[in-house]
Amino acid sequence: MSGIEFLESYLDKMDMPLSVEQERYGGSYRAIILHRGWTEWIFDKLSGDDNDGTQAQDLLTNNLLPTAYGDSLSQVLRRLSAKLEALYEITDEAGRFGVKRKFKLLAECDVDEGKEQSFYEVEFEDAIRDCTGGSSYWYDEAKENCTTRKNRHLHALINFEWPDDLNKAVTAAMKLK
């Protein structure tokens, strides 16, 4: 697909809001697709003091998150569309079931001693929830303290092992002019 067609299909299937905001001081545009409360939380951090802004920017550098930046509105939407196309497949199934990840983002389940380890799919909102609280260095602290048992969603996100082809496709999407 070209332009923003994939983005449109993704939004139709996921029924989630696309939020776009120009970064402070007239900078680049940032587009995010998450539940509204989390999007507002991130944008509040981006527009907060310098420390909150830096912490939020550090969080958003994770290329698995459904977010992109660009110098213009059209560039940010093209980049987000291409990134989503690299990360997801749209099928004929209805609603969210029609959006399939091309990657597995897994966290460990709690298991009793002697039982076989099992895993579950991580939702991005849960990884962001792991970052809330703490001091003014909320993201740095969450990263330092995450393990397979504590802040496990963020742990899965920042320790994701990128397949080469997926990494190249997402990197190319984020460099679109």
C-alpha positions in Angstrom: 0.0 0.0 0.0 1.2 3.5 -0.5 0.6 6.9 1.2 -1.5 6.4 4.3 -3.8 3.6 3.1 -2.5 1.1 5.5 -2.9 3.5 8.4 -6.5 4.0 7.4 -7.2 0.3 7.3 -5.4 -0.2 10.6 -7.5 2.5 12.3 -10.7 1.1 10.8 -10.0 -2.3 12.2 -8.5 -1.3 15.6 -11.1 1.4 16.4 -8.5 3.4 18.3 -7.9 7.1 18.1 -5.1 8.6 16.1 -3.6 11.6 17.9 -1.3 14.0 16.4 0.4 16.9 18.1 3.2 19.3 17.2 6.0 19.1 19.6 6.8 22.1 21.7 8.7 25.1 20.4 7.2 24.5 16.9 9.2 21.3 16.4 8.3 18.1 14.7 4.9 16.4 14.7 4.2 13.3 16.7 1.5 10.8 15.9 0.4 8.1 18.4 -2.2 5.3 18.2 -3.1 4.2 21.7 -6.2 4.5 24.0 -7.0 8.1 24.5 -5.9 8.2 28.2 -2.5 7.0 27.5 -2.0 9.2 24.5 -3.0 12.2 26.6 -0.6 11.1 29.4 2.3 10.9 26.9 1.5 14.2 25.3 1.2 15.8 28.7 4.7 14.5 29.5 6.1 15.7 26.1 4.7 19.2 26.8 5.7 19.2 30.5 9.0 20.4 31.9 12.3 19.5 30.2 12.8 16.4 32.2 9.3 15.0 31.6 9.8 15.8 27.9 13.1 14.0 27.7 11.8 11.0 29.6 8.8 10.7 27.2 11.0 11.1 24.1 13.2 8.3 25.4 10.1 6.1 25.8 8.9 6.9 22.3 12.2 5.9 20.7 11.1 2.3 21.0 10.2 1.4 17.4 7.6 -1.2 18.4 5.3 1.5 19.8 2.5 2.7 17.4 4.0 6.2 17.1 6.0 8.2 14.6 7.4 11.7 14.2 8.0 13.9 11.2 8.7 17.5 10.1 5.2 17.8 8.6 1.8 16.4 9.2 1.9 14.4 5.9 5.3 13.1 6.6 4.4 11.8 10.1 1.3 10.1 8.7 3.2 8.4 5.9 5.9 7.3 8.3 3.3 5.9 10.7 1.5 4.1 7.9 4.7 2.5 6.6 5.8 1.5 10.1 2.4 -0.1 10.9 2.6 -1.9 7.5 6.0 -3.3 8.5 4.7 -4.5 11.9 1.2 -5.7 11.1 -0.9 -7.6 8.6 -4.5 -6.7 7.8 -6.8 -9.7 7.2 -10.4 -10.1 6.3 -11.4 -10.9 9.9 -13.6 -8.4 11.6 -12.4 -5.7 14.0 -9.2 -6.1 16.0 -9.0 -9.8 15.0 -8.2 -8.6 11.5 -4.9 -7.0 12.6 -2.1 -9.5 13.1 1.3 -8.7 14.6 4.3 -9.8 12.5 6.2 -10.1 15.8 5.6 -11.6 19.2 6.0 -9.4 22.3 5.8 -11.8 25.2 6.0 -11.5 29.0 6.4 -14.4 31.4 3.4 -15.5 33.4 3.7 -16.2 37.1 4.0 -19.9 37.6 4.3 -22.2 40.6 7.6 -23.8 41.3 8.1 -26.9 39.2 5.6 -25.9 36.6 6.4 -25.1 32.9 7.0 -21.5 32.1 4.2 -19.9 30.0 4.0 -16.5 28.2 1.3 -14.0 27.2 1.1 -11.2 24.6 2.0 -7.7 25.9 -0.2 -4.8 25.1 1.6 -1.4 24.7 -0.6 0.3 27.2 0.6 -2.2 29.9 4.2 -1.3 29.0 3.5 2.4 29.4 1.6 1.7 32.7 4.8 0.2 34.0 6.4 3.6 33.5 4.0 5.6 35.7 4.9 6.7 39.1 8.3 7.2 40.5 10.3 10.3 40.5 10.9 12.9 37.8 13.1 10.3 36.1 10.1 8.0 35.7 11.2 6.2 32.5 14.8 5.8 33.5 13.7 4.3 36.9 11.2 2.0 35.3 13.9 0.7 32.8 16.4 0.2 35.6 13.8 -1.7 37.8 12.1 -3.8 35.2 12.6 -7.6 35.2 10.7 -10.6 34.1 8.8 -10.4 37.4 8.5 -6.6 38.0 7.4 -4.2 35.3 7.4 -7.2 33.0 5.6 -5.5 30.2 8.2 -2.8 29.9 10.9 -5.5 30.3 9.5 -7.3 27.3 9.3 -4.1 25.2 12.8 -2.9 25.8 14.4 -6.4 25.6 12.6 -7.3 22.3 14.9 -9.1 19.9 14.3 -7.6 16.5 14.4 -10.0 13.5 16.7 -8.3 10.9 14.0 -8.0 8.2 11.5 -6.4 10.6 14.1 -4.0 12.0 15.2 -2.9 8.5 11.6 -2.3 7.4 10.7 -0.2 10.5 14.0 1.8 10.2 13.2 2.5 6.5 9.7 3.6 7.4 10.9 6.0 9.9 13.3 7.6 7.3 10.6 8.3 4.7 10.7 11.9 3.4 
